[in-house]
Amino acid sequence: MSKKNNTLINNQGGAIIVEFAFVTFIIVLFIKLLITIAEYQSISGKLDRLSYSAAGIIRERGRLYPHDPELNQQQVDQLKDLVQRALLNSGVPADNLTMRVETLHFNPIEPPGSRQQQVDEHKSLSFSTGDCSPVQPLRGLVALSPLSQSERWVPLYQVTICLPPPQRYRDLMSVSPLPTLKSSAITIGR
């Protein structure tokens, strides 16, 4: 009888199978987590590139719209469509993409030689195609505007693109609401 008890204690064949199943489950879960994080970072990088490109388009829009010098909502909607198509071409679903474009213009320097920046409230506008707010509003970044050689403050433009996190990431990390993927790019005007 004692021999049978000793063989049951020493027989660990079943324990190896249980350990293998447990370790395999942990490894598969870890790989899924790594793939999800890589997808999240990939989409974030694509948004960074697209926001930088969109900011460049806003800066150079004088060549695209030579008869319409002021930025308007129609131009922002066209830019959003362009960004959506670029995301779709890279394999990212862009149905819930939102965008905000902010402009910051300055009044002429008065008195001449003064270094004070006065924001032109009539030309400084904000256009949105949904609920998307930048991490830092453009009005808080007034100091980024350089003074040109013609003694005027150069206008600033900020493009912010927002996209909900990938579905797999939301499924895996469903403990708390996940922040929206955001990317902002700032450029100076011409």
C-alpha positions in Angstrom: 0.0 0.0 0.0 2.8 2.4 0.8 4.4 1.7 -2.6 1.2 2.8 -4.4 1.1 6.1 -2.4 4.8 6.7 -3.2 4.2 6.2 -6.9 1.3 8.6 -6.9 3.4 11.2 -5.1 6.4 10.6 -7.4 4.3 10.4 -10.6 4.3 13.9 -12.0 3.2 13.3 -15.6 -0.1 15.0 -15.1 1.6 18.1 -13.5 3.7 18.6 -16.5 0.6 18.8 -18.8 -1.1 21.2 -16.4 2.0 23.4 -16.2 2.4 23.3 -20.0 -1.2 24.4 -20.5 -0.8 27.2 -18.0 2.5 28.5 -19.5 1.1 28.3 -23.0 -1.9 30.3 -22.0 0.4 33.0 -20.4 2.6 33.1 -23.5 -0.4 33.4 -25.9 -1.8 36.2 -23.7 1.6 38.0 -23.6 1.9 37.7 -27.4 -1.6 39.1 -27.9 -0.7 42.0 -25.6 2.4 42.8 -27.6 0.6 42.7 -30.9 -2.1 45.0 -29.6 0.5 47.5 -28.3 2.4 47.4 -31.6 -0.9 48.1 -33.5 -1.6 51.0 -31.1 1.8 52.5 -31.6 1.6 52.0 -35.4 -1.7 53.9 -35.6 -0.2 56.6 -33.4 2.7 57.0 -35.7 0.4 57.1 -38.7 -1.6 59.9 -37.1 1.6 61.8 -36.3 2.7 61.7 -40.0 -0.8 62.6 -41.2 -1.2 65.6 -38.8 2.2 66.9 -39.9 1.2 66.5 -43.6 -2.1 68.2 -43.0 -0.4 71.1 -41.2 1.8 71.5 -44.2 -1.2 71.5 -46.5 -2.8 74.2 -44.4 0.4 76.3 -44.5 0.6 75.9 -48.3 -3.2 76.2 -49.0 -2.6 79.6 -50.8 -1.5 77.5 -53.8 -4.5 75.2 -53.5 -7.0 78.0 -53.0 -5.5 81.1 -54.6 -8.8 82.9 -54.7 -9.8 82.1 -51.1 -7.1 83.4 -48.8 -9.1 82.8 -45.5 -9.3 79.2 -44.1 -13.0 78.0 -44.0 -14.9 75.0 -42.8 -15.2 73.6 -46.4 -11.4 73.5 -46.7 -11.2 71.7 -43.4 -13.8 69.2 -44.4 -11.9 68.5 -47.6 -8.7 68.0 -45.6 -10.4 65.6 -43.3 -11.6 63.6 -46.3 -8.0 63.5 -47.6 -6.7 62.3 -44.2 -9.4 59.6 -44.0 -8.5 58.3 -47.4 -4.9 58.2 -46.4 -5.7 56.2 -43.3 -7.9 53.8 -45.2 -5.2 53.2 -47.7 -2.9 52.2 -44.9 -5.4 49.7 -43.5 -6.7 51.7 -40.5 -10.5 52.1 -40.2 -11.1 55.8 -40.1 -14.9 56.0 -39.7 -14.7 57.8 -36.4 -11.8 60.1 -37.3 -12.3 63.7 -36.1 -10.1 66.7 -36.7 -9.6 70.3 -35.4 -7.7 73.0 -37.2 -6.7 76.1 -35.3 -5.3 79.3 -36.7 -3.6 82.1 -34.8 -3.0 85.5 -36.5 -1.6 88.6 -35.0 -2.3 92.3 -35.4 0.4 94.5 -36.9 3.0 95.6 -34.4 2.1 98.9 -32.8 4.0 101.0 -32.0 6.8 100.1 -34.4 9.7 98.4 -32.7 7.4 97.0 -30.0 7.8 93.3 -29.3 4.3 92.7 -28.0 2.1 90.0 -29.7 -1.6 91.0 -30.0 -3.8 88.2 -31.3 -6.2 89.2 -34.1 -9.5 87.8 -32.9 -11.2 88.2 -36.3 -8.7 86.1 -38.2 -7.8 83.6 -35.4 -10.2 80.8 -35.9 -10.9 77.2 -34.9 -12.6 74.6 -37.2 -13.7 71.2 -36.1 -15.1 68.1 -37.7 -16.2 66.4 -34.5 -15.2 66.2 -30.9 -11.4 66.6 -31.0 -9.4 68.9 -28.8 -5.6 69.3 -28.8 -3.5 68.5 -25.8 -2.6 72.2 -25.6 -4.7 74.8 -27.4 -2.9 77.0 -29.9 -3.6 80.1 -27.9 -1.3 78.8 -25.2 1.5 78.5 -27.7 1.7 82.2 -28.8 5.4 82.3 -27.9 6.2 79.9 -30.8 5.4 82.6 -33.4 8.6 84.1 -34.8 9.1 87.7 -35.7 9.7 88.0 -39.5 12.2 90.3 -41.1 9.3 92.6 -42.2 8.5 93.2 -38.5 5.3 91.1 -38.3 4.5 88.1 -36.2 4.1 85.0 -38.3 0.7 83.2 -38.1 0.5 79.7 -36.5 -1.6 76.8 -37.5 -2.3 73.6 -35.5 -3.9 70.5 -36.8 -5.1 67.9 -34.3 -6.3 64.4 -35.5 -8.3 62.2 -33.1 -9.2 58.5 -33.5 -10.7 56.0 -31.0 -8.3 53.3 -29.9 -8.3 50.0 -32.0 -11.1 47.6 -31.1 -8.7 44.8 -30.0 -7.0 47.2 -27.6 -10.4 48.2 -26.1 -11.3 44.5 -25.7 -8.0 43.6 -24.1 -7.8 46.6 -21.7 -11.4 47.0 -20.9 -10.7 47.9 -17.2 -11.2 51.6 -17.7 -12.1 53.9 -20.7 -9.1 54.3 -23.0 -8.0 57.7 -24.1 -8.5 58.7 -27.7 -5.5 58.6 -30.0 -4.5 62.2 -30.6 -1.8 63.8 -32.7 -1.1 67.5 -33.1 1.2 69.3 -35.4 2.0 73.0 -35.4 3.4 75.0 -38.3 4.1 78.6 -39.1 2.4 80.4 -41.9 4.0 81.9 -45.0 
